Amino acid sequence: IRNVNPGFDTRNILTFEISPQQAGYKTVPAHALFERLREDIAAMPGVLSVSYSEAPLLAGSWSRTSFRNLPGAGSKTDVKEADWMPVSPEFFSTLKIPFVAGRNLNAADFEIAAKNSELQKARGEAKPGAPKPPPPTAPLPVIVNKEFVKQYFAGRNPLGQQFGSEDGSDEEHWAKGPGFEIIGVVENAKYNDLKRPVDPTMYVPLTFADASYEVRTATDPKTFIAPIRSAISRLDDNIPMEDARTQSEHIDQLLSQERIMAQLSTFFALLALMLACIGLYGLLSYEVTRRTREIGIRMALGAHRGDLIRLVVWQGVALALVGTAAGVAAALGLARLLTKMLFGVKPSDPWTLAAVVILLGGVALLAALVPARRATAVDPMIALRYE
């Protein structure tokens, strides 16, 4: 899983959250605070770029939205879905997500987003029977990823396309008014999970009163925690810096469950393999030792020591091969139960099975060879009296 390409540069990024809403800020004052803090952090020596978003990528958070009325769609009621990520304009440059086409978000886009958000909020809070505020008149500017274009605008130029518009008659559907307009296309990037395939994603202007920052630095990101905390305090002592972590720590936490399962599986697998080797060695060694009298009789009748060793070893190894074949067949059948726990490898991994077969074959050879050599070295008369 760690070798999966997330679609953005995860190195030297510090993330943290601030919640101006808890300190009484509204959307517009909070947005001004976001920008002032972003500028203060960007001015620090060693800081390369700063952005903010609804949540850091690969931190486990996930937002999703629905829309309809795609251009050229057969049914106007066909509901589609996409991942949803409110961001600042610097988000793509900070995380190094390249643009494929179109432009980035600008100040006018944020004004449209803030106005649309207020109108939608007012319509939702209007009392029954009271006149409802008008729906938004301008489409919300959005940037989409390549997967969005692949699924919904294949073979067409997505720039300038509008979708999700509503006439206001569907009060339950949240996308009232003119819907969305695509202004740019970016490369695909993982959102909340490395194992989850990249879904169609819409990046929109952030208009909330809470945000998570992404700070790309030239050196160790953790050394900037204290200066950033001081910068936040200078702006407002009532706003704490929360959940300060590097992007690598987010990924490590995301993989913690998989890492624990891998460690437990490895431990019990090695324990089972060790017990199998001990049992196999003990069984074959005992079987060969029981044939000491038979070996004495064969040697008394003129059998050569080398022929006896080969005979006994081959019979022991053949017995082990039969058991190994049965074990491999059982492993191939039972391993299908582990499919959901694996990523990037098949349950019937040939290299693992081959390594175990070779190991067990070596143990079987050793278990048969050592007692066979010991038995053939005994004087035939002593071997004949062996019980």
Secondary structure, 3 states (H helix, E strand, C coil): CCCCCCCCCCCCEEEEEECHHHHCCCHHHHHHHHHHHHHHHHCCCCEEEEEEECCCCCCCCCCEEEECCCCCCCCCCCCEEEEEEEECCCHHHHHCCCEEEECCCCHHHHHHHHHHHHHHHHHHHCCCCCCCCCCCCCCEEEEEEHHHHHHHCCCCCCCCCEECCCCCCCCCCCCCCCCEEEEEEECCCCCCCCCCCCCCEEEEECCCCCEEEEEEECCCHHHHHHHHHHHHHHHCCCCCCEEEEEHHHHHHHHCHHHHHHHHHHHHHHHHHHHHHHHHHHHHHHHHHHHCHHHHHHHHHCCCCHHHHHHHHHHHHHHHHHHHHHHHHHHHHHHHHHHHHHCCCCCCCCHHHHHHHHHHHHHHHHHHHHHHHHHHHCCCHHHHHCCC
